[in-house]
Amino acid sequence: MKRFFFLSIFFVDLIVFPVDRIAASDDFSAIQGAITESIQNGPGGIVTLEAGKIYRLGSRPEANGTITIIDADGLTLDGNGAVLLVHPTCMVFGIAKSRNVTIKNLVIDYDPLPYTQAVIQSIAPESGTLTFSPMSGYADPVVAEYGNSPRSDVMFYHSDTRKMTHTFLRMRAISQNDDGTFSLLFLGESGQMYHADSAHITRVLASLKPGDFITVKLPFPSGEILHDTDGRFLTAPSGAIRAAFSKDVRMENVTLFSSPGQGFVATGSEGMVLDRFRIMRKPGTDRLASICSDGAHFKSVT
């Protein structure tokens, strides 16, 4: 018999489901608790969110803040049109060692956003630098040495079209100037950076002009990675939704407006289905970007 869990309401067999929240603005315990209890009660469970409600996932280190779906069989999470607002330290769903799992009818966004966006003020292609000012309503970047971190991606956009140039560079450092602007340094000490040499960096910067736009990742800290007894990653800070060592996982009518990493990641799995899985800039906003990396990434998947 299928058991329906109405999050923050009750099961259909009238056993009251208590809603325990970490804080007034954090629904992690409620969602995770409903999913875990559904899995424990056997195959065919359905967890349903409240229609039109905004749920929040706050920052936490455990398993990268991920709602985990582990050892599930026949589980469905029906968002029912709800919105899930996620803190940038968190991924969203970690599906592992499961089969026949469906997540559907859900909108996912991040608050605050995992990136900032800005206007280029000046460019010095030969020295591999540019200066910029964050747009109104967007956070200041983190002033730091970034080395060759994957959290240092910078994307470029034409000011006339607001479209990406389909080029990215990884920055070496950000510093703040006396006039309140910020400087980006792209060239490493050897003149080499990830995916780019000095000539490529110079060409990319020379193709830009003051007034064009950039987005810069914000380096929120990662949490712990959950492993199984064989040492395999069950959760990781790679994608908003990650399926590992699972079979027949389905995303249906799921919209992703933002993510600090990739959108959907599957590894060591089979039968992955993305049906109306949309990755897009949130309508009605001035956002230049949606997610900060690959839309979907598959490794060792059949």
C-alpha positions, 0 to 999 in steps of 0.5 A, a space after each residue: 500500500 502506498 503511503 502519502 506524506 503531506 509535508 506539514 500536514 499528515 499521512 492519509 492513515 491519520 498518523 500525525 506528522 510532527 514538523 520539527 524545524 531547525 529555525 523558523 526559516 529552515 524546513 530541512 528537518 521537516 522535508 528530510 524527516 518525511 522522506 526518511 520515514 517514507 523510505 523506512 515504511 517500504 516501497 511506493 511512498 509519496 511525499 507531497 509539499 504544500 502547493 504554492 508554499 516557499 520552503 527554505 534550506 538553511 546552511 549546515 555542514 552535514 552532507 553538504 546540507 543535502 536532503 538525502 534519499 538513500 536506499 529508497 525504492 519507489 519514492 516520489 517527491 511531489 513538489 506540487 508547485 512549491 518553491 525550495 529556496 536554498 542557501 549557497 552552502 547547500 546542495 539540494 538532493 542527494 540520491 544514492 543506492 536507490 531505485 525508482 525515485 521521482 522528483 517532480 513539480 518543484 521550483 528550486 532557487 538559491 537565496 542569497 545567490 551563489 554569484 555576484 554580477 557586475 559591470 566592467 569599468 576598465 580592461 588591461 588585456 596584456 596584464 590579464 586584469 580588469 576592474 569592475 563594480 557590482 550591480 545594485 542589489 548584488 553582493 560584493 565579491 570576496 577579496 582573496 587569492 583564489 589560485 586555480 580553484 574551481 570556485 573562481 570562474 568568471 563568465 562574460 556577457 555582452 552589454 547590448 544583448 545581455 547574453 553570454 560570450 560562451 567563454 569563462 576564465 578562472 581568476 587568480 585573485 580579487 582585490 578592492 581599490 581605493 575608489 570602491 571598485 574591484 580588480 580581477 587578476 587572471 594570469 598566474 605566476 607562470 602565465 598559465 591558468 586552468 583551461 587557458 594560457 596567457 595568449 588566450 586570456 589576452 584574447 578574451 579580455 581584448 574582446 570585451 569593452 567597458 560596460 560589458 558584464 561579468 558574473 563571479 562565483 562567491 566561494 561559500 564553504 563546502 560541508 562534509 561529504 557523506 560516504 558509504 562503507 566502501 568509501 564511495 561518495 554518496 553526496 558531494 558539492 558538485 551538483 544541486 541534484 546528484 544521483 549516485 549508484 542508483 537506477 531509474 531516477 526521474 526528474 519531471 517538471 523541475 525548474 532550477 533557477 540557480 545553483 553554486 555548481 552543476 544542475 543535475 549530476 549522475 554517477 555510477 547509475 542507470 536509467 536517468 530521465 530528465 523530463 521538462 527539467 529546466 535550467 533558466 534565468 529567473 523570469 522577472 529579474 535582471 539576473 545574467 546567469 542561472 547556474 554556475 557550472 554544467 547544466 547536466 553531467 553524467 559519469 559512468 552512466 548507462 
